[in-house]
């Protein structure tokens, strides 16, 4: 599935409608045992393909939001959320990972259309795909990702990567909503394909097909481990 939330292809953060980064704008060093970080990563971090401990956008507390400006109008069909696993976290846990969240389409006048509410499960794959839960009335240029809770960290929440999937279309075209059954494994992406059941069939199923993920900035080991020497926010 194409990813429209990549800075490399023109996606950007609407900073006026995005929560402030945890740590402020200066060079102040914050100490969060057993590690520290100097100045917060900006929200643009979630538009990068690199997934490594510390390469995340932190905001204060367990509730926050980010508005992504896509490079063009699209029909959103699904969203993929990334977070590192506890196995590669320097702190050994991932309590700062988003848990419950909502995704909305936003227009220029700030009106919002809810596209679905979801739960990221830290006990599953590091990349989890969630499908739009309702028929879309139109295309959107802005997507709002709103975190409503995390996995227990009272100080901050860390968002590693948000992907927006969909397609460009004319106003009269409505993309078919896919069955919500695909996620991705560590180091791979899963592609959905409809099950051909003959004309007139209303049912559809998903088949998972692995595709090596060149969307991650650097090749990751097959065991899912991710190495980084950057001492930043991780869990």
WOTAZI-V491462 format. One record per pair of residues at least 6 apart in sequence whose ideal C-beta (glycine too) atoms are under 6 Angstrom apart, sorted by the first residue. I is the first residue (numbers start at 0). GAP is how many residues later the second one is. D is the distance in Angstrom with one decimal. If there is no record, write none. Layout:
I_GAP_D ; I_GAP_D
//
This chain:
0_164_4.1 ; 2_160_4.4 ; 3_66_4.8 ; 3_70_5.5 ; 3_160_4.7 ; 4_6_4.9 ; 4_42_5.7 ; 4_63_5.2 ; 4_157_5.7 ; 4_158_5.5 ; 4_159_4.2 ; 5_41_5.9 ; 6_37_6.0 ; 6_40_4.0 ; 8_62_5.4 ; 9_61_3.3 ; 10_36_5.3 ; 10_57_6.0 ; 10_59_5.7 ; 10_60_5.7 ; 11_57_4.7 ; 12_30_4.6 ; 12_31_5.4 ; 13_53_4.0 ; 13_55_5.3 ; 16_50_4.1 ; 17_25_5.4 ; 17_48_4.7 ; 17_49_5.5 ; 18_40_4.5 ; 18_45_3.7 ; 18_46_5.5 ; 20_19_3.8 ; 21_18_5.4 ; 21_36_4.0 ; 21_37_5.3 ; 21_38_4.6 ; 21_134_4.4 ; 22_7_5.4 ; 22_16_5.9 ; 22_17_3.4 ; 26_11_5.9 ; 26_12_5.3 ; 28_7_5.8 ; 28_9_4.8 ; 34_55_5.6 ; 34_196_5.1 ; 36_195_4.1 ; 36_196_5.6 ; 39_18_5.7 ; 40_16_5.4 ; 42_14_4.8 ; 42_23_5.2 ; 44_12_4.4 ; 45_11_5.2 ; 45_113_5.3 ; 45_115_5.4 ; 45_116_4.9 ; 48_166_5.1 ; 48_167_5.8 ; 48_168_4.6 ; 49_167_3.6 ; 50_31_5.5 ; 50_109_5.8 ; 50_165_5.6 ; 51_174_5.2 ; 51_176_3.8 ; 52_31_5.5 ; 52_35_6.0 ; 52_175_4.7 ; 52_181_4.4 ; 53_174_5.9 ; 53_176_4.3 ; 53_178_3.0 ; 53_180_5.5 ; 55_102_4.0 ; 55_103_6.0 ; 55_104_4.5 ; 56_102_4.9 ; 57_98_4.6 ; 57_100_4.9 ; 57_175_4.9 ; 58_98_5.8 ; 59_96_5.7 ; 61_87_5.2 ; 61_88_4.4 ; 61_95_5.7 ; 63_83_5.4 ; 64_79_6.0 ; 64_81_4.1 ; 65_79_5.2 ; 66_75_5.6 ; 66_77_4.9 ; 67_75_4.9 ; 68_73_5.6 ; 69_71_5.6 ; 72_66_4.1 ; 72_68_5.2 ; 73_65_5.8 ; 73_92_4.2 ; 73_94_5.6 ; 74_61_5.7 ; 74_64_5.5 ; 74_91_5.0 ; 74_92_5.7 ; 74_94_5.1 ; 74_100_4.7 ; 75_56_6.0 ; 75_88_5.8 ; 75_90_4.2 ; 76_55_5.6 ; 76_88_5.6 ; 76_89_4.7 ; 76_98_5.7 ; 77_51_5.5 ; 77_53_4.6 ; 77_87_4.3 ; 78_24_5.5 ; 78_51_5.3 ; 78_85_5.9 ; 79_47_5.6 ; 79_49_4.6 ; 79_83_4.0 ; 80_39_5.2 ; 80_47_5.7 ; 81_45_4.9 ; 81_78_4.6 ; 81_79_3.8 ; 82_14_4.4 ; 82_77_5.0 ; 84_41_5.3 ; 85_7_5.5 ; 85_8_5.0 ; 87_137_5.6 ; 87_138_4.9 ; 88_145_4.8 ; 88_146_4.9 ; 89_144_5.3 ; 90_143_5.9 ; 90_144_4.6 ; 92_142_5.0 ; 93_28_5.1 ; 93_141_4.7 ; 94_56_4.8 ; 94_57_4.1 ; 94_58_4.1 ; 94_140_5.6 ; 95_54_5.8 ; 95_57_4.1 ; 95_60_5.8 ; 95_61_5.4 ; 95_62_4.4 ; 95_139_5.0 ; 96_25_5.0 ; 96_54_5.0 ; 97_22_5.1 ; 97_49_4.6 ; 97_52_5.8 ; 98_50_4.6 ; 98_51_5.4 ; 98_52_5.3 ; 99_19_5.4 ; 99_48_4.4 ; 99_49_4.6 ; 100_17_5.9 ; 100_46_4.8 ; 100_47_5.9 ; 101_15_4.6 ; 101_44_4.8 ; 102_12_4.8 ; 102_13_5.7 ; 102_42_5.8 ; 103_8_4.3 ; 103_9_5.9 ; 103_10_5.2 ; 103_11_5.9 ; 103_40_4.5 ; 104_8_4.4 ; 104_10_5.8 ; 104_35_3.5 ; 105_6_5.3 ; 105_36_4.0 ; 105_38_5.0 ; 114_17_4.9 ; 115_16_5.8 ; 115_17_3.7 ; 117_12_4.3 ; 119_8_5.8 ; 121_29_5.5 ; 124_58_5.3 ; 124_59_5.9 ; 124_60_5.3 ; 125_60_5.3 ; 126_57_4.2 ; 127_55_4.9 ; 128_53_5.2 ; 128_54_5.2 ; 130_47_5.6 ; 130_49_4.1 ; 131_45_5.9 ; 142_21_5.3 ; 144_17_5.2 ; 146_10_5.7 ; 149_7_4.4 ; 157_75_5.3 ; 166_8_5.9 ; 177_14_5.4 ; 178_25_5.8 ; 178_27_5.0 ; 180_25_4.3 ; 181_8_5.0 ; 181_10_4.8 ; 181_24_5.6 ; 183_6_4.8 ; 185_38_3.4 ; 186_33_4.8 ; 187_22_4.7 ; 187_25_5.6 ; 188_22_4.9 ; 188_24_4.6 ; 189_18_4.6 ; 190_18_4.7 ; 190_20_5.7 ; 191_14_4.7 ; 192_14_4.9 ; 193_10_4.9 ; 194_9_5.8 ; 194_10_3.9 ; 219_6_5.8
//
